[in-house]
């Protein structure tokens, strides 16, 4: 069976907003699915784009941010991450997040990865950057953030990802892509 990728096989009968705040909206849809069955579908709409920044100095050291992640109920070490307004250039959001969380300012930025983070229930998108040519200022974390900053060699971060010590999806994907780019002399 050939499927036309440009035609949506789902029919929306009606929908209602179940929850809405400054960051997300949860909508429940009454639908007819692709096999003509009647059902429901929930979608979480994100009002920001996820931004991830992997910092590299001249010796291929990088910086991690440690923080308690409320949804997971546990502590997490990650590359620098945050949210960017959908109407703002993602690179500007990345520069802001990097400065806020670590005090680092980078002159050289490379976009290395764009992803749909959980496309079965959300429309959240992400963009990952590698930031180089660094200078250092004071961090300016948001009032909701209680962060630890750690400088480590990129090779150690890669091992942490491969050993499963770091499970954050943006960190894992960005580190793996960065490793490939480094190994191929493209970064």
BAFI-3210 file (N, C-alpha, C; in Angstrom, 3 decimals, decimal comma, padded with zeros to 6 digits):
// residues 187
n [1|2|3|4|5|6|7|8|9|10|11|12|13|14|15|16|17|18|19|20|21|22|23|24|25|26|27|28|29|30|31|32|33|34|35|36|37|38|39|40|41|42|43|44|45|46|47|48|49|50|51|52|53|54|55|56|57|58|59|60|61|62|63|64|65|66|67|68|69|70|71|72|73|74|75|76|77|78|79|80|81|82|83|84|85|86|87|88|89|90|91|92|93|94|95|96|97|98|99|100|101|102|103|104|105|106|107|108|109|110|111|112|113|114|115|116|117|118|119|120|121|122|123|124|125|126|127|128|129|130|131|132|133|134|135|136|137|138|139|140|141|142|143|144|145|146|147|148|149|150|151|152|153|154|155|156|157|158|159|160|161|162|163|164|165|166|167|168|169|170|171|172|173|174|175|176|177|178|179|180|181|182|183|184|185|186|187]
n.u [000,836|000,677|001,394|000,318|002,352|001,713|-000,887|-003,068|-004,172|-005,846|-008,946|-010,268|-012,792|-013,813|-012,423|-010,891|-009,396|-007,607|-005,802|-003,802|-000,975|001,766|003,788|002,984|000,269|-002,383|-004,304|-007,273|-008,417|-011,230|-011,362|-011,291|-009,548|-006,761|-007,689|-010,387|-011,530|-013,162|-011,939|-009,807|-007,300|-004,502|-002,647|000,300|001,150|003,996|005,103|007,515|010,742|013,001|016,293|019,649|023,007|026,249|029,286|032,575|035,965|039,304|040,821|039,088|037,455|034,417|031,311|029,091|025,776|024,303|021,257|018,210|015,614|012,332|010,058|011,135|011,871|014,481|018,067|019,983|022,615|023,576|024,095|024,152|020,923|017,692|014,725|013,452|011,793|009,249|009,110|011,567|014,862|016,505|019,296|019,800|018,365|019,873|022,358|021,592|020,748|023,171|024,812|023,249|023,156|025,824|027,611|029,224|030,309|030,114|031,787|031,697|029,373|027,689|025,094|024,009|022,069|018,635|015,595|012,523|011,070|009,332|007,360|005,001|003,195|003,693|004,430|006,929|009,931|013,476|016,672|020,086|023,252|026,774|029,082|031,843|035,088|035,479|034,580|034,527|032,154|030,043|027,610|024,022|021,655|018,157|015,534|014,278|016,144|018,562|021,650|024,512|027,743|030,001|033,167|034,463|036,459|035,543|035,715|035,267|032,611|031,415|031,903|030,312|027,778|027,704|027,914|025,506|025,227|024,422|021,298|019,593|017,779|018,368|021,033|022,246|021,757|022,973|025,636|026,396|026,136|027,993|030,372|030,625|030,965|033,374|035,114|035,097|036,410|034,961|034,360]
n.v [-001,173|002,112|005,123|008,394|010,842|013,462|013,761|014,021|011,389|011,402|012,412|015,188|015,469|017,077|019,283|020,164|022,452|021,298|021,984|024,838|026,886|029,217|027,846|025,416|023,800|021,599|019,663|017,923|015,734|014,599|012,044|010,525|007,779|006,696|004,190|004,394|004,192|005,340|007,591|009,074|011,621|013,022|016,029|017,714|020,964|022,868|026,034|027,133|026,733|024,061|024,496|023,583|023,624|022,767|023,327|023,987|024,293|025,309|023,073|021,041|020,784|020,772|022,071|021,183|021,308|020,902|019,977|019,715|017,896|018,441|017,012|014,424|013,785|013,681|014,278|015,748|015,731|017,734|019,123|022,646|023,943|025,163|027,160|028,711|031,529|031,173|033,141|034,268|034,413|031,349|031,205|033,502|032,970|030,802|032,007|033,670|031,742|030,340|032,349|033,087|030,665|029,809|031,927|032,038|033,351|032,999|033,267|031,828|029,927|026,933|025,344|022,129|020,161|019,365|018,458|016,583|016,157|014,407|013,056|011,580|012,532|015,220|018,488|019,447|020,966|020,943|022,575|022,113|023,400|023,917|025,673|027,809|029,450|031,099|033,344|034,550|035,457|036,683|034,365|034,385|033,094|032,097|032,778|030,405|028,472|026,327|025,747|023,682|023,957|022,303|021,675|019,558|017,190|016,736|014,103|012,653|013,334|012,149|009,430|009,256|009,520|007,251|005,233|005,418|007,097|009,674|010,635|012,462|013,520|015,602|016,137|013,593|013,143|015,429|015,197|012,758|013,412|015,502|014,130|012,497|014,514|015,678|013,446|013,142|015,376|017,711|019,633]
n.w [000,000|-000,948|000,673|000,861|001,836|002,314|003,065|005,746|007,651|009,817|011,244|012,753|014,982|017,095|019,615|022,770|025,022|027,700|029,657|030,365|030,440|030,894|029,567|028,391|026,580|026,949|024,883|024,190|021,762|019,948|017,709|014,427|013,642|011,484|010,598|010,549|013,082|016,050|018,435|020,978|021,228|022,773|022,949|023,721|023,536|023,095|024,121|023,697|022,144|022,548|023,592|023,216|024,266|023,595|024,888|023,849|024,600|023,539|024,155|024,039|026,294|028,158|029,514|032,094|033,417|036,500|037,958|039,860|038,542|038,374|037,101|036,844|039,368|040,301|040,375|037,755|035,408|032,720|029,390|028,644|028,732|027,741|027,273|024,341|023,092|020,665|018,744|018,626|017,335|017,384|017,933|019,374|021,694|022,580|023,119|025,235|027,171|027,626|028,738|030,984|032,535|032,868|032,613|030,457|027,362|023,948|020,810|018,464|016,817|016,023|014,432|015,012|015,144|014,806|016,298|016,803|019,799|021,287|019,557|019,608|021,426|021,832|020,429|020,670|019,732|019,111|019,086|018,692|019,539|019,006|020,857|020,646|021,022|023,501|026,191|029,586|031,984|034,661|035,831|035,438|036,683|036,482|038,899|039,543|039,255|040,597|040,298|039,543|038,225|036,094|034,806|032,381|030,474|027,029|026,159|028,498|029,018|026,799|027,425|029,726|028,635|026,959|028,878|030,102|032,241|031,915|030,880|029,773|027,020|025,126|025,749|025,292|022,497|021,367|022,234|021,012|018,279|018,153|018,740|016,459|014,511|015,417|015,199|012,448|011,608|011,256|013,039]
ca.u [000,000|001,387|000,819|000,641|002,896|001,215|-002,303|-003,279|-005,223|-006,655|-010,027|-010,592|-014,236|-013,800|-011,320|-011,014|-008,199|-007,767|-004,903|-003,060|-000,206|002,716|004,767|002,372|-001,188|-002,810|-005,559|-007,819|-009,111|-012,053|-010,844|-011,454|-008,154|-006,521|-008,435|-011,803|-011,997|-013,428|-011,090|-009,308|-005,862|-004,051|-001,433|000,898|001,769|005,010|005,094|008,913|011,575|014,065|017,607|020,749|024,302|027,438|030,398|033,902|037,103|040,360|041,333|037,916|036,733|033,038|030,694|027,800|024,943|023,584|020,080|017,142|014,543|011,066|009,239|011,785|012,102|015,881|019,112|020,413|023,710|023,201|024,694|023,349|019,628|016,659|013,651|013,512|010,515|009,059|009,247|012,934|015,864|017,033|020,673|019,738|017,949|021,015|023,334|021,036|020,795|024,562|025,257|022,492|023,445|027,251|028,433|030,067|029,913|030,811|031,789|031,527|028,198|027,359|023,886|024,387|021,006|017,254|014,840|011,191|011,491|008,444|006,325|003,753|002,253|003,996|004,967|008,151|011,083|014,720|017,836|021,335|024,375|028,090|029,581|033,312|035,725|034,777|035,013|033,833|031,575|029,254|026,341|022,815|020,562|016,800|015,233|013,813|017,246|019,623|022,517|025,935|028,447|031,171|033,981|035,062|036,843|034,463|035,843|034,614|031,168|031,028|031,863|029,147|026,607|027,764|027,700|024,161|025,232|023,630|020,172|018,844|017,748|019,097|022,458|022,673|021,771|023,952|026,978|026,680|026,345|029,257|031,450|030,760|031,537|034,777|035,847|035,185|037,122|034,025|034,050]
ca.v [000,000|003,388|006,142|009,759|011,463|014,828|013,756|013,637|010,378|011,607|013,389|015,784|015,700|018,295|019,302|021,126|022,698|020,692|022,683|025,860|027,836|030,002|027,003|024,324|023,647|020,225|019,628|016,586|015,686|013,466|011,822|009,284|007,433|006,301|002,973|004,762|003,975|006,547|007,602|010,360|011,842|014,178|016,659|018,772|021,998|023,639|027,429|027,493|025,727|023,592|024,912|022,865|024,178|022,047|024,273|023,386|025,211|024,904|021,762|020,157|020,675|021,236|022,414|020,569|021,949|019,949|020,539|018,787|017,947|018,198|015,927|013,126|013,620|013,306|015,197|015,454|016,470|017,982|020,284|023,833|023,821|026,105|027,390|029,928|032,000|030,755|034,298|034,764|033,614|030,385|031,490|034,524|032,253|029,990|032,918|034,081|030,607|030,064|033,420|032,979|029,485|029,567|033,120|031,897|034,028|032,360|034,015|030,915|029,078|026,020|024,538|020,769|019,167|019,761|017,239|016,557|015,449|013,308|013,350|010,819|013,283|016,648|019,143|020,117|020,927|021,386|022,903|021,980|024,190|023,838|027,028|027,830|030,775|031,445|034,272|034,200|036,535|036,145|033,714|035,105|032,109|032,509|032,520|029,029|027,562|026,097|025,031|023,427|023,980|021,433|021,624|018,236|016,926|016,199|012,641|012,137|013,486|011,098|008,175|009,305|009,243|005,855|004,368|005,621|007,968|010,832|010,125|013,576|013,278|016,628|015,921|012,376|013,340|016,457|014,639|011,763|014,119|016,231|013,134|012,147|015,670|015,786|012,327|013,346|016,620|018,732|020,568]
ca.w [000,000|-000,989|001,547|000,479|003,035|002,459|003,465|007,137|007,694|011,017|011,156|014,047|015,133|017,893|020,564|023,864|025,815|029,015|030,571|029,644|031,233|030,094|028,886|027,629|026,511|026,715|024,142|023,932|020,479|019,544|016,361|013,675|013,364|010,090|010,243|010,726|014,447|016,838|019,616|021,464|021,150|023,532|022,440|024,520|022,704|023,798|023,715|023,490|021,491|023,434|023,129|023,858|023,892|024,013|024,865|023,689|024,555|022,588|024,553|024,001|027,558|028,061|030,793|032,404|034,428|037,334|038,606|040,201|037,543|039,049|036,536|037,029|040,797|040,526|039,944|036,387|034,784|031,324|028,756|028,907|028,055|028,142|026,319|023,548|022,561|019,271|017,863|018,752|016,638|018,353|018,322|020,429|022,907|023,004|023,727|026,522|028,098|027,963|029,639|032,239|033,334|033,124|032,482|029,272|026,126|022,830|019,546|017,332|017,032|014,934|014,615|014,613|015,247|015,094|016,599|017,391|021,008|021,697|018,569|019,765|022,269|021,902|019,236|021,097|018,834|019,740|018,267|019,437|019,044|019,616|021,082|020,788|021,129|024,731|027,227|030,825|032,778|035,773|035,489|035,859|036,639|036,835|040,315|039,723|038,993|041,571|039,373|039,727|036,944|036,155|033,595|032,185|029,081|026,199|026,124|029,705|028,797|025,855|028,182|030,617|027,789|026,510|030,040|030,618|033,417|031,498|030,095|029,204|025,571|024,380|025,973|024,612|021,039|021,008|022,449|019,975|017,010|018,273|018,652|015,040|013,813|015,811|014,607|011,004|011,354|010,806|014,118]
c.u [000,886|000,652|001,267|001,072|002,361|-000,241|-002,411|-004,419|-006,128|-007,739|-010,330|-012,079|-014,449|-012,646|-011,597|-009,679|-008,461|-006,957|-004,080|-002,298|000,792|003,649|004,141|000,863|-001,478|-004,191|-005,989|-008,676|-009,999|-011,759|-011,450|-010,051|-007,992|-007,248|-009,930|-012,370|-012,188|-012,570|-010,761|-007,807|-005,553|-002,771|-000,984|001,607|002,761|005,071|006,503|009,589|012,676|015,413|018,654|022,067|025,409|028,616|031,707|034,966|038,166|040,930|040,226|037,405|035,331|032,501|029,350|027,096|024,225|022,413|019,063|016,022|013,235|010,263|009,812|011,983|013,519|016,816|019,621|021,588|023,453|024,115|023,767|022,075|018,665|015,608|013,821|012,137|010,413|009,249|010,641|013,868|016,503|018,469|020,710|019,311|019,100|022,070|022,883|021,147|022,221|025,082|024,568|023,020|024,913|028,102|029,340|029,445|030,759|030,696|031,446|030,399|027,938|026,091|024,211|023,222|019,666|016,448|013,403|011,317|010,607|007,194|005,079|002,728|002,545|004,452|006,287|009,290|012,319|015,756|019,054|022,447|025,654|028,612|031,083|033,788|035,101|035,427|034,097|033,420|030,827|027,973|025,187|021,618|019,212|016,527|014,768|014,945|018,228|020,610|023,912|026,557|029,719|031,862|034,632|035,540|035,654|034,525|035,192|033,094|030,663|030,931|030,653|027,864|026,588|027,531|026,292|024,106|024,462|022,562|019,323|018,928|018,502|020,602|022,956|022,789|022,840|025,378|027,322|026,935|027,672|030,443|031,699|031,406|033,009|035,601|036,033|035,849|036,226|033,650|035,324]
c.v [001,243|004,392|007,500|010,496|012,870|014,901|013,245|012,624|010,479|012,649|013,884|016,099|016,980|018,208|020,312|021,253|022,189|021,450|023,669|026,714|028,547|029,146|025,954|024,481|022,193|020,270|018,178|016,667|014,453|013,272|010,569|008,938|006,953|005,034|003,124|004,413|005,302|006,483|009,007|010,412|013,083|014,711|017,742|019,718|022,781|025,050|027,995|026,398|025,338|023,919|024,124|023,417|023,305|022,988|023,504|024,467|024,642|023,522|020,707|019,791|021,204|021,511|021,715|021,393|020,840|020,642|019,444|018,975|017,493|017,052|014,531|012,771|013,115|014,377|014,772|016,345|016,535|019,026|021,462|023,753|024,882|026,224|028,714|030,271|031,637|031,897|034,926|033,835|032,661|030,652|032,544|033,902|031,418|030,862|033,360|032,968|030,322|031,085|033,305|031,854|029,346|030,829|033,084|032,660|033,410|033,218|033,139|029,931|028,229|025,269|023,132|019,791|019,838|018,485|017,568|015,639|014,294|013,374|012,484|011,591|014,776|017,167|019,848|019,869|021,368|021,718|022,813|022,740|023,721|025,275|026,964|029,284|031,522|032,583|034,047|035,446|035,894|035,507|034,531|034,160|032,711|032,135|031,092|028,011|027,526|025,166|024,794|023,403|023,154|021,440|020,249|018,103|016,351|014,677|012,000|012,228|012,401|009,745|008,127|008,999|007,768|004,860|004,496|006,461|009,251|010,326|011,219|013,518|014,329|016,454|014,714|012,614|014,342|015,939|013,639|012,417|014,868|015,281|012,732|013,289|015,844|014,699|012,468|014,665|017,748|019,733|020,947]
c.w [000,000|-000,112|001,048|001,742|003,277|002,900|004,895|007,193|008,924|010,738|012,564|014,061|015,934|018,884|021,660|024,578|027,227|030,066|029,767|030,657|030,323|029,244|027,974|027,565|026,182|026,065|023,973|022,668|020,429|018,066|015,735|013,204|011,917|009,647|010,492|012,096|015,159|018,093|020,073|021,260|021,970|022,936|023,406|023,555|023,557|023,235|023,553|022,687|022,479|022,797|023,908|023,344|024,461|023,805|024,712|023,716|023,616|022,895|024,583|025,403|027,323|029,457|030,904|033,460|035,183|037,992|038,890|039,186|038,174|038,431|036,768|038,501|041,067|039,961|038,567|035,998|033,288|030,717|029,043|028,065|028,558|027,070|025,604|023,017|021,080|018,279|017,927|017,989|017,652|018,793|019,423|021,753|023,456|023,685|025,112|027,549|028,551|028,977|030,990|033,119|033,715|033,160|031,267|028,099|025,016|021,577|018,356|017,651|015,797|015,302|014,137|014,564|015,503|015,262|016,994|018,591|021,442|020,827|018,650|020,598|022,346|020,543|019,562|020,118|019,605|018,680|019,174|018,729|019,705|019,675|021,363|020,849|022,305|025,517|028,429|031,597|033,948|035,252|036,055|035,850|037,030|038,283|040,570|039,609|040,168|040,875|039,941|038,337|037,105|034,793|033,521|030,736|028,301|026,174|027,349|029,578|027,851|026,570|029,109|029,848|027,407|027,648|030,624|031,875|033,153|030,554|029,456|027,680|024,766|024,537|025,196|023,106|020,613|021,160|021,349|018,621|017,031|018,134|017,191|014,268|014,142|015,126|013,105|010,615|010,897|011,907|014,846]
res [x|x|x|x|x|x|x|x|x|x|x|x|x|x|x|x|x|x|x|x|x|x|x|x|x|x|x|x|x|x|x|x|x|x|x|x|x|x|x|x|x|x|x|x|x|x|x|x|x|x|x|x|x|x|x|x|x|x|x|x|x|x|x|x|x|x|x|x|x|x|x|x|x|x|x|x|x|x|x|x|x|x|x|x|x|x|x|x|x|x|x|x|x|x|x|x|x|x|x|x|x|x|x|x|x|x|x|x|x|x|x|x|x|x|x|x|x|x|x|x|x|x|x|x|x|x|x|x|x|x|x|x|x|x|x|x|x|x|x|x|x|x|x|x|x|x|x|x|x|x|x|x|x|x|x|x|x|x|x|x|x|x|x|x|x|x|x|x|x|x|x|x|x|x|x|x|x|x|x|x|x|x|x|x|x|x|x]
***
